[in-house]
Amino acid sequence: MATNEPIIIKRVEEDGEGGHHGGGWKVAYADFMTAMMAFFLLLWILAASDEEKLRGLADYFTPSLSDQGGRGDGILEGSVLGPDGVLSGTDGPRSEVQLPSFGQENPLSVFDSRLKDDRTQVVIEYEPAPAAAADGSGGTERTQGAGGSMPYDSTVPAAGESEVQTEGEPGELSAELQQQLQQELQEQQEQEREARETQLEALEQEIARAIDARPDLQDLLGNIRFVRTPEGLNVQILDQEGRSMFGLGSSRIEDHTRELIEIIGRAISEMPYPVNIAGHTDSLPFSRESGYSNWELSADRANATRRILVGTGVSPARIERISGLADTVPLTPETPDAPQNRRIDILLVYPDPALVQ
């Protein structure tokens, strides 16, 4: 019996997950592998080609070589100018382009030629046999390779060679090397000392000539002394009997003393040595009640000397020390009140080991 119930059709749509996705990825993978093959092929060409072949390859891909004719017709007729060494167009109908010659030889011949390089050196080491060590003939034995085609270079030290050498050799080598370095150092110091002595002798002569050129200062040559000390060259300005460098009991510099210090300052202004200035007095005590003593007096005189030296061109950075020593370092200990003890020391500092006692 017929019924009036509707007919229901159910459609099931599959989303395709887990199914086959097609072959698009294979195309991309094939392109990637092709690019990698081309890249490694390029690396091989670069490794197997020398500089001349690489230059030929670059010239081959130069834009001016893309058209072998290098000229046009009609109003475009002419020649192509290119840089030196690059083939350019000519007036002829066609110009031949020389193709690079790389890649035509056997690829394995490149590696064979490199392996047969005469500069390649192979060193083979053998540990000494026990019997050889007992005979005292132990050592490092270095021979050529089995093929004999690779030369042996005796000047190249082998790795680990010092471990196989006999005892005593490293110590002897170190002692010889140390002795050689010590000798070279002594020679260098001697050369520097000779050059410095020549410079200082020229300094003394320059100061003496400058004083002697002044008739009003010629009598003061005896007030200047040059003393070589372990610390350097000491230029001393001394008082003489009847001729003082400073005012009595004060740091006021006499005019002739100022001119002497200026001559010394101009002579040492271009030298690199540091400068120390020290003031000295005699043993006569100060009679002032203000507490001003020979200590202050010697320091004030040294500082006054510094001002004159700086004014004549001596760099202030070279002044290392200003000191007042009063009567503690007399020039004549047997007569501490002698006028020679009143002095100014201008020391050019350069330690000289040869003068150290």
Contacts in CASP RR format, 6 or more apart in sequence:
PFRMAT RR
TARGET T0000
AUTHOR 0000-0000-0000
METHOD contacts of the structure
MODEL  1
MATNEPIIIKRVEEDGEGGHHGGGWKVAYADFMTAMMAFFLLLWILAASD
EEKLRGLADYFTPSLSDQGGRGDGILEGSVLGPDGVLSGTDGPRSEVQLP
SFGQENPLSVFDSRLKDDRTQVVIEYEPAPAAAADGSGGTERTQGAGGSM
PYDSTVPAAGESEVQTEGEPGELSAELQQQLQQELQEQQEQEREARETQL
EALEQEIARAIDARPDLQDLLGNIRFVRTPEGLNVQILDQEGRSMFGLGS
SRIEDHTRELIEIIGRAISEMPYPVNIAGHTDSLPFSRESGYSNWELSAD
RANATRRILVGTGVSPARIERISGLADTVPLTPETPDAPQNRRIDILLVY
PDPALVQ
44 107 0 8 1.000
45 57 0 8 1.000
45 102 0 8 1.000
45 103 0 8 1.000
46 54 0 8 1.000
47 110 0 8 1.000
48 102 0 8 1.000
48 103 0 8 1.000
48 107 0 8 1.000
48 110 0 8 1.000
49 57 0 8 1.000
49 102 0 8 1.000
49 103 0 8 1.000
53 100 0 8 1.000
53 101 0 8 1.000
53 102 0 8 1.000
54 102 0 8 1.000
56 100 0 8 1.000
57 100 0 8 1.000
57 102 0 8 1.000
59 65 0 8 1.000
59 85 0 8 1.000
59 86 0 8 1.000
59 87 0 8 1.000
60 97 0 8 1.000
60 99 0 8 1.000
60 100 0 8 1.000
62 86 0 8 1.000
64 70 0 8 1.000
64 80 0 8 1.000
64 82 0 8 1.000
64 86 0 8 1.000
64 87 0 8 1.000
64 88 0 8 1.000
64 89 0 8 1.000
65 86 0 8 1.000
65 87 0 8 1.000
65 97 0 8 1.000
67 89 0 8 1.000
68 89 0 8 1.000
68 94 0 8 1.000
68 95 0 8 1.000
68 96 0 8 1.000
68 97 0 8 1.000
69 89 0 8 1.000
69 90 0 8 1.000
69 92 0 8 1.000
69 93 0 8 1.000
69 94 0 8 1.000
69 95 0 8 1.000
70 79 0 8 1.000
70 80 0 8 1.000
70 88 0 8 1.000
70 89 0 8 1.000
70 90 0 8 1.000
70 95 0 8 1.000
71 77 0 8 1.000
71 78 0 8 1.000
71 79 0 8 1.000
71 80 0 8 1.000
71 89 0 8 1.000
71 90 0 8 1.000
71 91 0 8 1.000
71 92 0 8 1.000
72 78 0 8 1.000
78 91 0 8 1.000
79 88 0 8 1.000
79 89 0 8 1.000
79 90 0 8 1.000
79 91 0 8 1.000
80 88 0 8 1.000
80 89 0 8 1.000
81 88 0 8 1.000
82 88 0 8 1.000
87 95 0 8 1.000
87 97 0 8 1.000
87 98 0 8 1.000
89 95 0 8 1.000
116 149 0 8 1.000
118 151 0 8 1.000
120 150 0 8 1.000
121 150 0 8 1.000
121 151 0 8 1.000
121 152 0 8 1.000
121 153 0 8 1.000
121 156 0 8 1.000
122 144 0 8 1.000
122 145 0 8 1.000
122 150 0 8 1.000
122 152 0 8 1.000
123 142 0 8 1.000
123 152 0 8 1.000
123 153 0 8 1.000
123 156 0 8 1.000
123 158 0 8 1.000
123 159 0 8 1.000
124 142 0 8 1.000
124 143 0 8 1.000
124 144 0 8 1.000
124 145 0 8 1.000
125 140 0 8 1.000
125 141 0 8 1.000
125 142 0 8 1.000
125 158 0 8 1.000
125 159 0 8 1.000
125 160 0 8 1.000
125 161 0 8 1.000
125 164 0 8 1.000
126 140 0 8 1.000
126 141 0 8 1.000
126 143 0 8 1.000
127 164 0 8 1.000
128 137 0 8 1.000
128 138 0 8 1.000
128 139 0 8 1.000
128 140 0 8 1.000
128 141 0 8 1.000
128 164 0 8 1.000
132 138 0 8 1.000
132 139 0 8 1.000
136 166 0 8 1.000
138 164 0 8 1.000
138 166 0 8 1.000
139 164 0 8 1.000
139 165 0 8 1.000
139 166 0 8 1.000
140 158 0 8 1.000
140 161 0 8 1.000
140 164 0 8 1.000
140 165 0 8 1.000
142 152 0 8 1.000
142 154 0 8 1.000
142 158 0 8 1.000
143 152 0 8 1.000
144 150 0 8 1.000
144 151 0 8 1.000
144 152 0 8 1.000
162 170 0 8 1.000
189 353 0 8 1.000
193 352 0 8 1.000
193 354 0 8 1.000
196 350 0 8 1.000
196 352 0 8 1.000
199 271 0 8 1.000
200 228 0 8 1.000
200 233 0 8 1.000
200 348 0 8 1.000
203 233 0 8 1.000
203 267 0 8 1.000
203 268 0 8 1.000
203 271 0 8 1.000
204 226 0 8 1.000
206 267 0 8 1.000
207 224 0 8 1.000
207 235 0 8 1.000
207 263 0 8 1.000
207 264 0 8 1.000
207 267 0 8 1.000
208 221 0 8 1.000
208 224 0 8 1.000
210 263 0 8 1.000
210 266 0 8 1.000
210 267 0 8 1.000
211 217 0 8 1.000
211 218 0 8 1.000
211 220 0 8 1.000
211 221 0 8 1.000
211 224 0 8 1.000
211 260 0 8 1.000
211 263 0 8 1.000
212 218 0 8 1.000
212 221 0 8 1.000
214 259 0 8 1.000
216 256 0 8 1.000
217 256 0 8 1.000
217 259 0 8 1.000
217 260 0 8 1.000
219 243 0 8 1.000
220 243 0 8 1.000
220 256 0 8 1.000
220 260 0 8 1.000
222 238 0 8 1.000
222 240 0 8 1.000
223 237 0 8 1.000
223 238 0 8 1.000
223 239 0 8 1.000
223 240 0 8 1.000
223 243 0 8 1.000
223 245 0 8 1.000
223 260 0 8 1.000
224 235 0 8 1.000
224 236 0 8 1.000
224 237 0 8 1.000
224 238 0 8 1.000
224 260 0 8 1.000
225 235 0 8 1.000
225 236 0 8 1.000
225 238 0 8 1.000
226 233 0 8 1.000
226 234 0 8 1.000
226 235 0 8 1.000
226 236 0 8 1.000
227 233 0 8 1.000
227 234 0 8 1.000
227 236 0 8 1.000
228 234 0 8 1.000
228 352 0 8 1.000
228 355 0 8 1.000
229 347 0 8 1.000
229 352 0 8 1.000
229 355 0 8 1.000
230 351 0 8 1.000
230 352 0 8 1.000
230 353 0 8 1.000
230 355 0 8 1.000
230 356 0 8 1.000
230 357 0 8 1.000
231 276 0 8 1.000
231 347 0 8 1.000
231 349 0 8 1.000
231 350 0 8 1.000
231 351 0 8 1.000
231 352 0 8 1.000
232 273 0 8 1.000
232 347 0 8 1.000
232 348 0 8 1.000
232 349 0 8 1.000
232 350 0 8 1.000
232 351 0 8 1.000
232 352 0 8 1.000
232 355 0 8 1.000
233 273 0 8 1.000
233 347 0 8 1.000
233 348 0 8 1.000
233 350 0 8 1.000
234 345 0 8 1.000
234 346 0 8 1.000
234 347 0 8 1.000
234 348 0 8 1.000
235 264 0 8 1.000
235 268 0 8 1.000
235 345 0 8 1.000
235 346 0 8 1.000
235 347 0 8 1.000
235 348 0 8 1.000
236 331 0 8 1.000
236 343 0 8 1.000
236 344 0 8 1.000
236 345 0 8 1.000
236 346 0 8 1.000
237 245 0 8 1.000
237 257 0 8 1.000
237 260 0 8 1.000
237 261 0 8 1.000
237 264 0 8 1.000
237 305 0 8 1.000
237 343 0 8 1.000
237 344 0 8 1.000
237 346 0 8 1.000
238 245 0 8 1.000
238 331 0 8 1.000
238 339 0 8 1.000
238 340 0 8 1.000
238 342 0 8 1.000
238 343 0 8 1.000
239 245 0 8 1.000
239 246 0 8 1.000
239 339 0 8 1.000
239 340 0 8 1.000
239 342 0 8 1.000
239 343 0 8 1.000
240 339 0 8 1.000
240 340 0 8 1.000
241 339 0 8 1.000
242 339 0 8 1.000
244 254 0 8 1.000
244 339 0 8 1.000
244 342 0 8 1.000
245 253 0 8 1.000
245 254 0 8 1.000
245 257 0 8 1.000
245 260 0 8 1.000
245 342 0 8 1.000
245 343 0 8 1.000
245 344 0 8 1.000
246 252 0 8 1.000
246 253 0 8 1.000
246 254 0 8 1.000
246 257 0 8 1.000
246 301 0 8 1.000
246 342 0 8 1.000
247 253 0 8 1.000
247 254 0 8 1.000
249 286 0 8 1.000
249 297 0 8 1.000
250 297 0 8 1.000
251 297 0 8 1.000
251 300 0 8 1.000
251 301 0 8 1.000
251 303 0 8 1.000
251 304 0 8 1.000
252 304 0 8 1.000
253 261 0 8 1.000
253 301 0 8 1.000
253 304 0 8 1.000
253 305 0 8 1.000
253 308 0 8 1.000
258 308 0 8 1.000
261 305 0 8 1.000
261 308 0 8 1.000
261 309 0 8 1.000
261 312 0 8 1.000
261 344 0 8 1.000
262 308 0 8 1.000
262 312 0 8 1.000
264 309 0 8 1.000
264 346 0 8 1.000
265 308 0 8 1.000
265 309 0 8 1.000
265 312 0 8 1.000
265 313 0 8 1.000
265 314 0 8 1.000
266 312 0 8 1.000
266 313 0 8 1.000
268 275 0 8 1.000
268 309 0 8 1.000
268 314 0 8 1.000
268 346 0 8 1.000
268 348 0 8 1.000
269 312 0 8 1.000
269 313 0 8 1.000
269 314 0 8 1.000
269 315 0 8 1.000
271 348 0 8 1.000
273 318 0 8 1.000
273 348 0 8 1.000
273 349 0 8 1.000
273 350 0 8 1.000
274 318 0 8 1.000
274 319 0 8 1.000
274 320 0 8 1.000
274 348 0 8 1.000
274 349 0 8 1.000
275 309 0 8 1.000
275 314 0 8 1.000
275 318 0 8 1.000
275 319 0 8 1.000
275 320 0 8 1.000
275 346 0 8 1.000
275 347 0 8 1.000
275 348 0 8 1.000
275 349 0 8 1.000
276 319 0 8 1.000
276 320 0 8 1.000
276 321 0 8 1.000
276 322 0 8 1.000
276 323 0 8 1.000
276 345 0 8 1.000
276 346 0 8 1.000
276 347 0 8 1.000
276 349 0 8 1.000
277 302 0 8 1.000
277 303 0 8 1.000
277 305 0 8 1.000
277 306 0 8 1.000
277 309 0 8 1.000
277 319 0 8 1.000
277 321 0 8 1.000
277 322 0 8 1.000
277 323 0 8 1.000
277 344 0 8 1.000
277 345 0 8 1.000
277 346 0 8 1.000
277 347 0 8 1.000
278 298 0 8 1.000
278 302 0 8 1.000
278 321 0 8 1.000
278 322 0 8 1.000
278 323 0 8 1.000
278 324 0 8 1.000
278 325 0 8 1.000
278 344 0 8 1.000
278 345 0 8 1.000
278 347 0 8 1.000
279 298 0 8 1.000
279 299 0 8 1.000
279 301 0 8 1.000
279 302 0 8 1.000
279 305 0 8 1.000
279 323 0 8 1.000
279 324 0 8 1.000
279 325 0 8 1.000
279 343 0 8 1.000
279 344 0 8 1.000
279 345 0 8 1.000
280 298 0 8 1.000
280 324 0 8 1.000
280 325 0 8 1.000
280 326 0 8 1.000
280 327 0 8 1.000
280 329 0 8 1.000
280 330 0 8 1.000
280 331 0 8 1.000
280 341 0 8 1.000
280 342 0 8 1.000
280 343 0 8 1.000
280 344 0 8 1.000
280 345 0 8 1.000
281 294 0 8 1.000
281 297 0 8 1.000
281 298 0 8 1.000
281 326 0 8 1.000
281 327 0 8 1.000
281 341 0 8 1.000
281 342 0 8 1.000
282 327 0 8 1.000
282 330 0 8 1.000
282 336 0 8 1.000
282 337 0 8 1.000
282 338 0 8 1.000
282 339 0 8 1.000
282 341 0 8 1.000
282 342 0 8 1.000
283 327 0 8 1.000
283 330 0 8 1.000
283 336 0 8 1.000
283 337 0 8 1.000
283 341 0 8 1.000
284 337 0 8 1.000
285 293 0 8 1.000
285 294 0 8 1.000
286 292 0 8 1.000
286 293 0 8 1.000
286 294 0 8 1.000
286 297 0 8 1.000
293 326 0 8 1.000
294 326 0 8 1.000
294 327 0 8 1.000
295 324 0 8 1.000
295 326 0 8 1.000
297 326 0 8 1.000
298 324 0 8 1.000
298 325 0 8 1.000
298 326 0 8 1.000
299 322 0 8 1.000
299 323 0 8 1.000
299 324 0 8 1.000
301 324 0 8 1.000
301 344 0 8 1.000
302 322 0 8 1.000
302 323 0 8 1.000
302 324 0 8 1.000
302 344 0 8 1.000
303 322 0 8 1.000
305 344 0 8 1.000
305 346 0 8 1.000
306 319 0 8 1.000
306 322 0 8 1.000
309 319 0 8 1.000
309 346 0 8 1.000
310 316 0 8 1.000
310 319 0 8 1.000
320 349 0 8 1.000
327 336 0 8 1.000
327 341 0 8 1.000
330 336 0 8 1.000
330 338 0 8 1.000
330 341 0 8 1.000
331 338 0 8 1.000
331 340 0 8 1.000
331 341 0 8 1.000
331 343 0 8 1.000
332 338 0 8 1.000
332 340 0 8 1.000
332 341 0 8 1.000
END
